[in-house]
């Protein structure tokens, strides 16, 4: 059974930091892209940061310089370090893991709230 276990969300003041973790288990075959998406109330889900299997990373423009994505292939984990958080970063953050063959798996989401 495929499971993506996310952790690390919570409430933080503007300017603060959080780290999100996602551990993937039960995935057969090669994992290709791992990434983070977010969905704010009333908005569509959007990508935030992606890590490809060749080591390249992609960071969405609004979080560039503040967010960093990293992965540990041996442990099937992906992390999102979020610094200098802003109220507009408030959203449910989802982990997504892609497998060779075009299959995508999603985590259940973790709430990040940036508020004073």
C-alpha positions as CSV (number, residue, x, y, z in Angstrom):
1,X,0.0,0.0,0.0
2,X,1.4,3.4,-1.0
3,X,1.6,5.9,1.7
4,X,3.0,9.5,1.7
5,X,3.3,10.6,5.3
6,X,3.6,14.4,5.7
7,X,4.6,16.3,8.8
8,X,5.9,19.6,10.0
9,X,3.0,22.0,9.4
10,X,1.6,24.3,12.0
11,X,1.1,27.9,13.0
12,X,4.0,30.3,12.7
13,X,4.4,34.1,12.9
14,X,5.4,36.1,9.8
15,X,9.1,35.9,9.3
16,X,9.3,32.5,10.9
17,X,10.4,29.1,9.5
18,X,9.0,25.7,9.2
19,X,10.2,22.5,7.6
20,X,7.9,20.0,6.0
21,X,8.8,16.4,5.6
22,X,7.3,13.7,3.4
23,X,8.2,10.0,3.6
24,X,7.0,7.8,0.8
25,X,6.5,4.0,1.3
26,X,5.1,1.2,-0.6
27,X,6.0,2.6,-4.0
28,X,7.2,-0.1,-6.5
29,X,9.5,1.0,-9.3
30,X,11.6,4.1,-9.7
31,X,10.6,7.3,-8.1
32,X,11.2,10.2,-10.4
33,X,10.0,13.7,-9.4
34,X,9.2,14.6,-5.8
35,X,7.6,17.9,-4.9
36,X,5.4,20.1,-2.9
37,X,2.2,21.8,-3.9
38,X,-0.1,24.1,-1.9
39,X,-3.7,25.1,-2.0
40,X,-5.0,28.2,-0.3
41,X,-8.7,28.7,0.5
42,X,-10.7,29.5,-2.6
43,X,-7.7,29.0,-4.9
44,X,-6.5,26.2,-7.1
45,X,-3.7,23.9,-6.1
46,X,-0.3,25.2,-7.3
47,X,3.2,23.8,-7.4
48,X,5.7,25.2,-5.0
49,X,8.9,23.2,-5.4
50,X,10.0,20.2,-7.4
51,X,13.0,17.9,-7.3
52,X,13.8,15.7,-10.3
53,X,15.6,12.4,-10.2
54,X,18.6,13.9,-11.9
55,X,19.1,16.3,-8.9
56,X,17.7,19.5,-10.5
57,X,15.3,21.6,-8.4
58,X,12.6,24.0,-9.4
59,X,11.3,26.7,-7.1
60,X,8.2,28.7,-7.9
61,X,8.9,32.4,-8.3
62,X,7.0,33.7,-5.3
63,X,9.0,31.6,-2.9
64,X,12.4,31.7,-4.5
65,X,15.0,32.7,-2.1
66,X,12.8,31.7,0.9
67,X,12.0,28.0,0.3
68,X,14.4,25.1,-0.4
69,X,13.6,21.6,-1.5
70,X,15.7,18.6,-0.8
71,X,15.4,14.8,-1.0
72,X,17.0,11.7,0.3
73,X,16.6,9.0,-2.4
74,X,17.8,6.2,-0.1
75,X,15.0,7.0,2.4
76,X,12.4,8.1,-0.2
77,X,11.9,11.4,1.6
78,X,11.5,14.9,0.4
79,X,11.7,18.1,2.6
80,X,10.6,21.7,2.2
81,X,12.5,24.2,4.2
82,X,10.4,27.4,4.4
83,X,12.0,30.6,5.7
84,X,10.8,34.2,6.0
85,X,7.2,33.0,5.8
86,X,4.5,35.4,4.9
87,X,0.8,35.4,5.5
88,X,0.2,34.6,1.8
89,X,2.1,31.4,2.3
90,X,-0.9,30.1,4.4
91,X,-2.3,27.0,2.7
92,X,-2.5,23.3,2.9
93,X,0.7,21.8,1.6
94,X,0.7,18.5,-0.3
95,X,3.6,16.2,-1.1
96,X,3.5,14.6,-4.5
97,X,5.7,11.7,-5.6
98,X,5.9,10.5,-9.3
99,X,6.8,7.0,-10.3
100,X,8.3,5.9,-13.6
101,X,5.4,5.2,-15.9
102,X,3.6,8.4,-15.2
103,X,1.9,7.5,-11.9
104,X,1.5,10.2,-9.3
105,X,0.8,9.8,-5.6
106,X,-0.3,12.6,-3.2
107,X,-0.1,13.0,0.5
108,X,-3.0,13.9,2.7
109,X,-1.8,17.5,3.1
110,X,-0.5,19.5,6.1
111,X,-1.8,22.9,7.1
112,X,0.6,25.8,7.3
113,X,-0.7,29.0,8.8
114,X,1.3,32.2,8.9
115,X,-0.3,34.7,11.2
116,X,0.6,37.0,14.1
